[in-house]
């Protein structure tokens, strides 16, 4: 597949499937039938559950099973992911202070800085640009994601809300990680099969790729169902600053850290190239959850998601040009 074909495929999936979800949601609202909107919301939850609890763990299992014998330095990946979350959050705090944001805006902006779209967009880009072996690397990179988001990012975001005391109970109730348990189970099973020397049938690699493609399409379609585009122009400045954080500040720091830790030589640079892609991803839709939960600036978070996702139009071609030199 040529570079142009890879780009076209990535753009098609990343932009068409959210657009389809958005169109479905708009049509349901225009019909004025509450039951249709409720059915659509139920469908969205079921689609997300099937992607997160079935397709993604299966894909991670099959990919890790098929890797060459995993080296110990692979297990640095979760901490590189953690470094990206922390650094993105710190940069967003600094920029929010410089821009004179209110507490509610700062809380929403922090969520955008620390939450990155790794599960849907990052895994898709790695799969298309680097191949099926990256599926397991992506799963390892984001294995601490749920713990950090619910255990650290949610409480931090809540601290910027006037309703934080009221919502402390909600944060504590969220400290159950079924999605994390599912992906860890998949990784553990794949690692066991790998170290046990069980030969992976060739077809399993194809199934791993298909499962990841399907999960990504489902998640992006579900994201489109909750999209709001009205706030983009108002917060265009903040969105552009967030592009600087997501596409320059975080990837330069985290990829440099990966290189300093000696990850540049594994399998032709596969690990460090995966890190470079994952640390360059836009705001995750999950960034809209704490603002909604704690009464922060949801319009700001929504605008940052849309603007940074649109920024992939420039970032993905840039990655194709940069990756061969990493």
Buried (B, 14 or more C-beta within 10 A) or exposed (E): EEEEEBBEBBBEBBBBBBBBBBEBBEEBEEEEEEEBBEEBBEBBEEBBBBBBBBBBBBBBBBBBBBBEEBEEBBEBBBBBBBBBBBBBBBBBBEBBEEEEBEBBBBBBBBBBBBBBBBBBBBBBBBBBBBEBBBBBBBBBBBBBBBBBBBBBBBBBBBEBBEEBEEBEEEBEEBEEBEBBEBBBBBBEBBBEBBEEEEEBEEEBBEBBBBBBBBBBBBBBBBBBBBBBEEBBEEBEEBBEBBBBBBBEBBBBBBBEBBBEBEBBEBBEBBBBBBBBBBBBBBBBBBBBBBBEBBBBBBBBBBBBBBBBBBBBEEBBBEBBEBBEEB
